[in-house]
Each structure stands twice: as structure tokens, then as C-alpha cells.
Amino acid sequence: MMARLRSLGARCPLRLSRASIFFLCVSLWGCWAIYNASRSGDSGRNFAARQGLWVGLGAAALLICASLPPRFYRRGLPWLAAAAYAPLLLVLVLGIRINGMRGWFAWHGYFLQPSELAKPIYVLSLAWLLDRTAAQRAAWGRGFLPVLLLVALWGLPIALQPDFGSLLVYLLTFLLLYWGFDGRLRHLLASGLAVLPALAFVLWRHPYVLRRITGFLNPEQAAQSSGWHILQFRRTLASGGLFGRAWEDGLWSSAYLPLGYSDSVFASTAEKIGFVGTLPLLVLILALALYGHYHACRTTDRFRAASIFGITGMLVLQAFVHLSVNLGLMPPTGITLPLISYGGSSLISTMMAFGIVEAMVHAAPAPPLPPRPQVDSPAPTRRRLHGP
């Protein structure tokens, strides 16, 4: 038994790359941002302390995921998918409802959101299927329809919660990954037309979605209802200006901005450090996108390349949606900023996702095939092309 454990440790050494260490440093900076976004009473210390606990658990998850070989994710994907998908179904029955959405498990003041934890496995399943159907990419039935059904399978329980913010990230990740791996535009357009009846049903079944869209288009006319969030984002950013009001002087974000430590953390931080202070964060998001694209292009294995490109793309897209909402460029939706926003499920999911990326990036190349044995054979006779 000890020999097996030693051999497993030799095959999967625990290591942290420089990118992983930098990732952890950004998450620690997020604890400071959360503390300053919720300084009223003891809530700031409580939120920051809890986030510090999630950082520790997330660091362990990153270390473990980064140390596993890619073949573990490929061969164990059915079990990983089942373990990630089952909570998506159970939360519809056993979960609690917050703000009209049944998407969390609760236990003694701690909350678990399955749709966040399932994101890395969702991308791995997409990468695996895109690898399997690569030869039939141009075919509708064998190349695109299985991928579309897989996306619908993952998206259905999220839509039933309903968590439209997470569903948007799932769909954008699918579009990015499918298009990046030789997807066909006609397939996407045809599926988009097929989704229109479902979109009309969502607007009819959940009228608040339409109110958010109209409030986004005309926030002044709905200043006390659906346009209220948009106006608070604008006033908070205007209060910060170019260089900010200092960490301890977040006037508008402390008084009026909703959920300044999670869904509105970028606007809350921008008021304190200004537009110039947020530029390094924007550079980090761009660096993550370039990191994923660079290593995906260098990887010859299609499953590994799709996993790297899909996971880093998912994190960048989630950050893009969060920034767009906080800048007033999109209707409000509850999306966290990876590594920065408060939330254990989001942080641990992000750490797991980047750990999988590091496992794919730093995997040892496959050993070369042994040379074929040389067999002595008689010299070939020259054959004439025309007649004897």
C-alpha cells in the first residue's frame, strides 16, 4: 500500500506554478476589496474573514487539480460530470430560494451554489465532445447537434432555478469554444432562431426580465424600480472619478450601491481607487485571455487545448459580463467577478478551473513510440511501367 501511495505521489507531485501563485495573490487582494466594500460595523471583518477561509480552501483545490494528470480528467469525466450534475437537480428540490431563485444549499449560515461549482466540469465535457466530433464538425446531425444537446442538458436545470446570469455565462462559453474549434456559423444562426420561442416564453413567464431590459434602456423613467441599479452604478463610478476617493471614503457605494462586496464589487472598488486604479485589473483579465490562447495554440492534444481555451475563456467572459453590468453596458444580473467578489462557491470554482488549466498546460508530453525493429528483406526489383 505504501509503495502505491509513493508511486501515485511521484506521478502527481503537488506543485504551484508562478501563474497559480499570482492567482492566489489576486484572491487575497480580493479579500481587502471585500473588506473595504462592507465596512459598516463588523460586517466588513466577517465578510473578509469568511473570504479568507474560502481562499484557503480554494488554494487547496487549485493545488490538487493542478497536480492531477490530464488523463485523469479525460478518463474520469463521466464520474466528474455525474458528481457535478446531480446537485444541479437536487437544488431544485432541496435548495433554498433567495431573491426568487432556488439555487443554493444552506447549512448553518454557509451557502453552496451548484451552478458555480459545475462550471469547470461543464467546460471539460464540452471539450471532450468537441474532440470526439471534430471529424464531423460540418455535419449538423453528428457534428453540431450532440454539442447542442449537451449544452441544453447542462443549461436546463440552471434555467429552472432560474439563474439567468449563470446561464448566460454557460451559453457564451459554448459559443466561444464551438466557434474557436472550427464551428459553423450557419449552425449557430439556426440554433439561435430555434431558441427565440424559448426566449419569448422566458419573458412571459418571468416579467422581471423584460422590466430589467426596459429599465436598462430608460433608467431615468424607472428610477425607483428597474432602473435604480443602473443609476447607482453611474453615480458610484462618477463619485470615484479618475483617481478615486481613497479606500475609507466610499460614500456612494457604502450608502446606495447594492451588494457592493459581490455583484457590484467592481463599481464599489472603482469609487475608491478611481478609473486609473482599476486599469491593472483590466490588464490582468486581458493577460488571462492571452495566457489561455497562447497555451491552447501550443498544445497538440485537442482535448487539452479545448479545455485550456474554454476554461480561461469562461473566466474572462464572466469577468466581462460583470464589468459590463457595473459599467451600465448591460441589464443588471447577478454575476460575480472571479477572484474578487465575495462568495465561496464562485472562488472555489475559479480556483478549481485554473488548477485544471495548469494541469493541462504543464502536463508532460507523451513519450515517443519505440522504433520499429528493422527486418532484413531482399532488395526490391525494379518494375517496368510499360510491358516486359
Backbone torsions as a table, in degrees:
resi	resn	phi	psi	omega
1	MET	NA	-45.3	179.5
2	MET	-63.6	-34.8	178.5
3	ALA	-65.6	-38.6	178.2
4	ARG	-65.6	-41.3	179.2
5	LEU	-64.4	-40.2	178.4
6	ARG	-65.7	-38.4	178.5
7	SER	-68.3	-36.3	176.8
8	LEU	-66.4	-40.6	177.1
9	GLY	-65.2	-34.4	178.1
10	ALA	-69.2	-35.3	179.4
11	ARG	-76.5	-30.4	-176.0
12	CYS	-126.0	69.4	-178.5
13	PRO	-68.3	142.3	177.0
14	LEU	-78.3	121.8	-177.4
15	ARG	-150.1	154.2	175.0
16	LEU	-124.7	124.0	177.2
17	SER	-78.0	170.2	177.4
18	ARG	-63.6	-36.7	177.3
19	ALA	-63.8	-38.3	178.9
20	SER	-66.6	-41.1	178.2
21	ILE	-62.8	-41.7	177.5
22	PHE	-64.2	-37.9	176.5
23	PHE	-59.1	-44.2	179.3
24	LEU	-66.3	-36.8	178.6
25	CYS	-64.0	-38.6	177.6
26	VAL	-64.8	-38.3	178.6
27	SER	-66.2	-34.5	175.8
28	LEU	-68.1	-37.7	174.5
29	TRP	-63.4	-33.2	175.8
30	GLY	-61.5	-34.7	176.2
31	CYS	-60.9	-40.1	178.6
32	TRP	-66.9	-39.6	177.9
33	ALA	-64.8	-38.7	178.7
34	ILE	-66.7	-41.0	178.9
35	TYR	-60.7	-43.2	-178.4
36	ASN	-76.5	-19.9	177.2
37	ALA	-82.9	-11.6	-177.8
38	SER	-139.1	59.9	-174.8
39	ARG	-86.3	-0.2	-177.7
40	SER	-71.4	116.0	178.1
41	GLY	66.7	-139.1	179.8
42	ASP	-93.3	0.4	-175.7
43	SER	-63.7	-36.0	179.6
44	GLY	-60.9	-46.5	178.9
45	ARG	-65.5	-38.4	-179.8
46	ASN	-65.0	-46.9	179.8
47	PHE	-63.2	-43.9	-178.5
48	ALA	-66.6	-38.1	179.2
49	ALA	-66.3	-42.3	177.7
50	ARG	-64.7	-41.2	178.8
51	GLN	-64.4	-34.9	175.0
52	GLY	-61.6	-38.2	175.4
53	LEU	-62.3	-43.0	179.4
54	TRP	-65.9	-33.8	177.7
55	VAL	-62.8	-42.5	177.8
56	GLY	-62.6	-44.8	177.9
57	LEU	-66.8	-38.8	178.3
58	GLY	-65.7	-36.7	177.3
59	ALA	-62.5	-41.0	177.1
60	ALA	-64.6	-40.9	178.3
61	ALA	-64.1	-40.4	178.3
62	LEU	-63.4	-43.7	-178.6
63	LEU	-62.7	-43.2	-178.7
64	ILE	-68.5	-47.0	-177.6
65	CYS	-64.4	-35.6	179.6
66	ALA	-72.0	-21.7	-176.0
67	SER	-91.3	-9.7	179.3
68	LEU	-84.2	142.9	-179.2
69	PRO	-74.9	155.6	179.3
70	PRO	-58.0	-31.3	-179.6
71	ARG	-65.2	-25.4	175.7
72	PHE	-63.2	-44.1	-179.4
73	TYR	-70.3	-34.1	180.0
74	ARG	-71.3	-47.2	-176.3
75	ARG	-78.0	-33.3	-178.8
76	GLY	-92.4	9.6	-176.8
77	LEU	-60.5	-39.7	177.6
78	PRO	-58.0	-41.8	179.2
79	TRP	-70.9	-39.1	177.6
80	LEU	-64.5	-40.5	179.7
81	ALA	-66.0	-40.1	178.4
82	ALA	-65.3	-40.7	179.3
83	ALA	-67.2	-30.6	178.9
84	ALA	-84.6	-29.9	-175.1
85	TYR	-82.8	-33.8	-178.3
86	ALA	-57.9	-44.6	177.3
87	PRO	-62.9	-28.3	177.0
88	LEU	-63.5	-32.3	177.0
89	LEU	-81.9	-40.4	-176.8
90	LEU	-67.6	-32.0	-177.2
91	VAL	-67.6	-23.3	177.2
92	LEU	-67.7	-21.8	-178.4
93	VAL	-107.9	-42.9	-173.5
94	LEU	-102.5	-7.6	-176.9
95	GLY	-77.9	168.7	177.6
96	ILE	-102.8	156.5	-177.4
97	ARG	-101.1	124.5	177.1
98	ILE	-128.3	124.9	-179.2
99	ASN	53.7	40.6	176.5
100	GLY	79.7	6.7	-176.9
101	MET	-123.7	126.0	177.4
102	ARG	-95.5	85.8	-174.4
103	GLY	-136.0	11.6	-176.4
104	TRP	-130.9	144.6	162.0
105	PHE	-93.8	140.3	-178.7
106	ALA	-123.2	140.0	178.1
107	TRP	-152.8	107.4	175.9
108	HIS	51.7	47.0	176.6
109	GLY	85.2	-1.5	176.7
110	TYR	-107.4	141.7	-174.2
111	PHE	-123.1	142.6	-179.8
112	LEU	-126.9	126.5	-178.3
113	GLN	-110.2	104.8	-176.0
114	PRO	-62.0	-32.7	-178.2
115	SER	-64.5	-26.5	175.5
116	GLU	-75.6	-45.8	-176.8
117	LEU	-68.9	-22.2	-178.0
118	ALA	-82.1	-11.3	-173.6
119	LYS	-58.8	-48.4	-179.9
120	PRO	-61.4	-39.4	-179.4
121	ILE	-69.8	-34.7	175.2
122	TYR	-59.1	-45.0	179.9
123	VAL	-66.8	-40.0	177.9
124	LEU	-61.8	-40.8	178.9
125	SER	-65.5	-39.2	175.4
126	LEU	-63.4	-43.7	-179.9
127	ALA	-62.2	-41.7	179.4
128	TRP	-63.0	-44.9	-177.7
129	LEU	-70.6	-36.9	175.8
130	LEU	-64.8	-32.1	175.4
131	ASP	-68.3	-42.4	-177.9
132	ARG	-69.2	-32.0	-175.5
133	THR	-102.3	16.3	-175.8
134	ALA	-61.6	-36.9	-177.5
135	ALA	-71.5	-22.9	-179.6
136	GLN	-109.9	30.5	-174.4
137	ARG	-60.5	-34.4	-177.5
138	ALA	-78.1	-15.8	-178.1
139	ALA	-84.4	139.4	178.9
140	TRP	-71.6	-48.5	-173.0
141	GLY	-71.3	-40.4	-175.2
142	ARG	-101.6	-20.6	-176.1
143	GLY	-101.4	-39.9	-174.5
144	PHE	-106.7	-39.9	-175.6
145	LEU	-60.4	-42.4	177.0
146	PRO	-61.1	-37.4	178.3
147	VAL	-67.0	-41.9	179.1
148	LEU	-63.5	-40.2	178.3
149	LEU	-66.3	-35.7	177.4
150	LEU	-64.7	-43.1	177.9
151	VAL	-62.5	-42.1	178.5
152	ALA	-64.5	-36.3	179.3
153	LEU	-63.3	-41.9	178.4
154	TRP	-75.3	-35.5	-174.6
155	GLY	-78.8	-24.2	-175.3
156	LEU	-60.8	-52.1	-179.9
157	PRO	-64.6	-28.2	177.5
158	ILE	-71.0	-37.9	177.8
159	ALA	-68.4	-29.5	179.8
160	LEU	-75.7	-14.3	-177.6
161	GLN	-65.3	-45.9	-9.0
162	PRO	-96.1	135.6	178.0
163	ASP	-120.0	84.6	-174.1
164	PHE	-73.9	-24.0	176.3
165	GLY	-65.7	-49.8	177.3
166	SER	-65.0	-37.9	178.4
167	LEU	-61.3	-37.8	177.2
168	LEU	-62.1	-42.4	178.6
169	VAL	-64.2	-41.1	177.9
170	TYR	-60.4	-45.7	-177.2
171	LEU	-68.7	-42.1	178.5
172	LEU	-63.6	-36.6	177.3
173	THR	-64.7	-41.5	176.6
174	PHE	-61.0	-45.9	-179.7
175	LEU	-61.6	-44.2	-179.6
176	LEU	-64.1	-45.7	-175.7
177	LEU	-71.3	-41.0	-179.9
178	TYR	-66.7	-43.9	179.8
179	TRP	-68.3	-36.0	-179.5
180	GLY	-70.1	-19.3	179.9
181	PHE	-117.0	58.5	170.2
182	ASP	63.6	37.6	175.8
183	GLY	-71.8	159.2	-179.2
184	ARG	-103.6	130.7	-177.8
185	LEU	-64.0	-36.1	-178.5
186	ARG	-64.5	-32.3	177.1
187	HIS	-67.4	-42.0	179.4
188	LEU	-66.1	-40.5	179.4
189	LEU	-66.0	-41.2	179.3
190	ALA	-65.0	-41.6	178.6
191	SER	-68.9	-33.0	176.6
192	GLY	-63.5	-40.7	176.6
193	LEU	-65.4	-35.3	179.7
194	ALA	-69.9	-24.4	-178.3
195	VAL	-81.2	-17.4	-176.8
196	LEU	-55.5	-44.1	176.4
197	PRO	-60.6	-37.0	177.6
198	ALA	-66.6	-37.4	177.3
199	LEU	-65.2	-40.4	177.1
200	ALA	-63.4	-38.1	178.1
201	PHE	-65.7	-38.9	179.0
202	VAL	-62.8	-43.6	179.9
203	LEU	-65.2	-33.1	177.7
204	TRP	-76.1	-40.3	-176.7
205	ARG	-75.4	-32.4	-178.0
206	HIS	-124.9	85.4	-175.3
207	PRO	-62.0	-23.0	-178.2
208	TYR	-64.7	-24.6	177.6
209	VAL	-64.5	-45.2	178.2
210	LEU	-66.6	-36.5	178.3
211	ARG	-65.6	-36.5	177.0
212	ARG	-65.4	-37.3	179.6
213	ILE	-68.1	-46.0	178.8
214	THR	-66.2	-36.4	176.0
215	GLY	-66.4	-32.4	175.8
216	PHE	-68.6	-38.1	-178.9
217	LEU	-73.9	-34.5	-179.4
218	ASN	-136.2	73.7	-175.5
219	PRO	-67.3	-30.7	-178.9
220	GLU	-65.9	-32.9	-179.2
221	GLN	-76.5	-15.8	178.1
222	ALA	-128.0	46.8	-172.7
223	ALA	-65.6	-26.1	-178.7
224	GLN	-100.5	6.6	-178.6
225	SER	-137.1	-108.0	-172.3
226	SER	-73.0	-19.5	178.8
227	GLY	-93.1	1.3	-174.4
228	TRP	-64.7	-43.1	-178.9
229	HIS	-62.5	-43.0	-178.8
230	ILE	-60.6	-43.5	-179.9
231	LEU	-65.7	-37.0	178.5
232	GLN	-67.5	-37.2	175.4
233	PHE	-60.6	-46.3	-179.0
234	ARG	-61.6	-46.3	-176.7
235	ARG	-69.0	-34.3	178.0
236	THR	-66.9	-44.8	179.0
237	LEU	-65.5	-39.2	178.1
238	ALA	-65.9	-33.4	178.6
239	SER	-66.2	-35.4	179.1
240	GLY	-73.9	-36.0	178.6
241	GLY	64.6	-145.4	-174.5
242	LEU	-83.7	-37.7	-174.8
243	PHE	-119.3	0.3	173.3
244	GLY	85.9	176.5	-177.7
245	ARG	-113.7	15.0	-176.4
246	ALA	77.8	154.7	-173.7
247	TRP	-60.1	-37.5	-173.2
248	GLU	-86.6	2.2	-171.9
249	ASP	-124.8	44.5	176.8
250	GLY	-83.4	83.3	-172.8
251	LEU	-66.3	-56.6	-173.1
252	TRP	-74.0	-39.8	-178.6
253	SER	-67.2	-31.5	180.0
254	SER	-76.2	-27.3	-173.1
255	ALA	-100.3	-37.5	-168.4
256	TYR	-124.7	-25.4	-173.7
257	LEU	-73.3	126.2	-179.3
258	PRO	-76.2	136.0	174.2
259	LEU	51.6	54.1	-179.0
260	GLY	-66.5	-13.9	-179.9
261	TYR	-97.2	-3.8	-178.7
262	SER	-135.8	-85.5	-174.6
263	ASP	-69.5	-20.0	-179.1
264	SER	-119.3	27.6	-172.5
265	VAL	-68.4	-30.6	179.7
266	PHE	-67.6	-46.2	179.3
267	ALA	-63.7	-40.2	178.7
268	SER	-62.5	-42.9	178.9
269	THR	-69.1	-37.2	-179.3
270	ALA	-64.8	-31.3	177.3
271	GLU	-66.7	-31.3	-174.9
272	LYS	-86.8	-35.5	-176.3
273	ILE	-114.4	-3.5	175.4
274	GLY	77.0	175.6	-179.7
275	PHE	-63.1	-40.3	-179.6
276	VAL	-63.5	-38.4	-179.6
277	GLY	-68.2	-25.3	179.4
278	THR	-85.0	-10.1	-178.7
279	LEU	-59.3	-41.3	176.4
280	PRO	-58.5	-34.7	177.9
281	LEU	-65.4	-41.2	177.6
282	LEU	-64.3	-37.5	177.7
283	VAL	-65.2	-38.5	178.5
284	LEU	-63.6	-40.1	178.1
285	ILE	-63.9	-42.5	177.1
286	LEU	-64.4	-39.8	178.9
287	ALA	-63.4	-37.3	177.5
288	LEU	-64.1	-41.9	177.7
289	ALA	-62.2	-43.8	179.4
290	LEU	-67.4	-36.5	178.7
291	TYR	-61.1	-47.7	179.8
292	GLY	-65.8	-42.2	-179.9
293	HIS	-65.2	-41.7	-178.5
294	TYR	-62.0	-49.9	-176.6
295	HIS	-74.4	-29.1	175.8
296	ALA	-66.4	-37.6	178.9
297	CYS	-71.4	-27.2	-178.7
298	ARG	-84.4	-12.0	-176.1
299	THR	-92.0	127.7	-179.2
300	THR	-82.9	-24.9	179.1
301	ASP	-78.0	123.7	-174.1
302	ARG	-66.7	-37.9	179.5
303	PHE	-64.2	-44.6	178.5
304	ARG	-65.4	-41.9	179.5
305	ALA	-62.6	-43.6	179.8
306	ALA	-66.9	-35.3	178.7
307	SER	-66.4	-45.6	179.2
308	ILE	-62.4	-50.7	-177.1
309	PHE	-64.9	-40.7	-177.5
310	GLY	-70.3	-41.5	-177.1
311	ILE	-72.0	-46.9	177.6
312	THR	-64.4	-37.2	176.2
313	GLY	-63.8	-38.5	178.1
314	MET	-62.9	-43.9	179.5
315	LEU	-64.8	-40.9	179.2
316	VAL	-66.9	-41.4	178.8
317	LEU	-64.3	-40.4	178.0
318	GLN	-63.0	-42.4	176.5
319	ALA	-63.8	-38.8	179.2
320	PHE	-63.1	-42.7	178.3
321	VAL	-64.7	-42.9	178.5
322	HIS	-60.6	-46.7	179.8
323	LEU	-64.4	-40.0	-179.3
324	SER	-63.5	-40.4	178.1
325	VAL	-66.5	-45.2	-177.3
326	ASN	-69.6	-25.8	177.4
327	LEU	-89.5	0.5	179.3
328	GLY	76.7	23.1	179.9
329	LEU	-96.7	-7.3	179.0
330	MET	-141.4	155.7	173.6
331	PRO	-60.7	148.3	-177.6
332	PRO	-61.1	137.4	173.4
333	THR	-152.7	151.5	-175.0
334	GLY	-81.4	90.2	179.7
335	ILE	-127.7	128.5	179.4
336	THR	-83.6	156.8	173.3
337	LEU	-91.2	116.3	-175.4
338	PRO	-53.1	134.6	178.3
339	LEU	75.5	-20.6	-173.3
340	ILE	-104.9	-45.3	-176.0
341	SER	-68.8	153.2	176.4
342	TYR	-72.8	139.1	176.6
343	GLY	147.8	120.9	-178.1
344	GLY	-69.9	-41.4	-178.7
345	SER	-63.3	-44.3	-179.9
346	SER	-64.9	-43.9	-176.9
347	LEU	-67.3	-46.6	-179.3
348	ILE	-65.1	-39.2	177.1
349	SER	-61.9	-42.1	178.8
350	THR	-64.1	-42.0	178.9
351	MET	-64.9	-43.1	176.8
352	MET	-60.7	-43.4	-178.3
353	ALA	-61.2	-45.9	-179.1
354	PHE	-70.7	-30.5	174.4
355	GLY	-63.0	-39.3	176.5
356	ILE	-64.7	-40.8	176.9
357	VAL	-58.8	-46.1	-179.9
358	GLU	-64.6	-34.5	176.2
359	ALA	-64.1	-39.2	179.1
360	MET	-72.5	-36.5	-176.9
361	VAL	-70.6	-44.6	-172.0
362	HIS	-99.2	17.3	178.1
363	ALA	-67.4	143.1	178.6
364	ALA	-67.9	139.1	178.3
365	PRO	-64.5	152.2	-179.6
366	ALA	-63.9	139.1	-179.8
367	PRO	-64.9	144.9	179.2
368	PRO	-66.5	152.2	179.2
369	LEU	-69.1	144.1	178.4
370	PRO	-65.0	146.7	179.8
371	PRO	-65.6	145.2	178.1
372	ARG	-71.0	141.7	178.2
373	PRO	-65.7	140.7	179.0
374	GLN	-81.6	125.7	179.4
375	VAL	-112.0	125.6	178.8
376	ASP	-67.3	130.7	179.4
377	SER	-138.0	152.5	179.2
378	PRO	-64.8	150.0	179.6
379	ALA	-61.6	136.2	-178.6
380	PRO	-70.0	142.9	177.3
381	THR	-86.9	142.8	-180.0
382	ARG	-75.3	130.0	-179.8
383	ARG	-99.1	138.8	177.7
384	ARG	-79.6	147.7	179.2
385	LEU	-85.7	-28.6	-175.1
386	HIS	-132.4	99.4	171.4
387	GLY	73.5	-180.0	179.7
388	PRO	-73.5	NA	NA
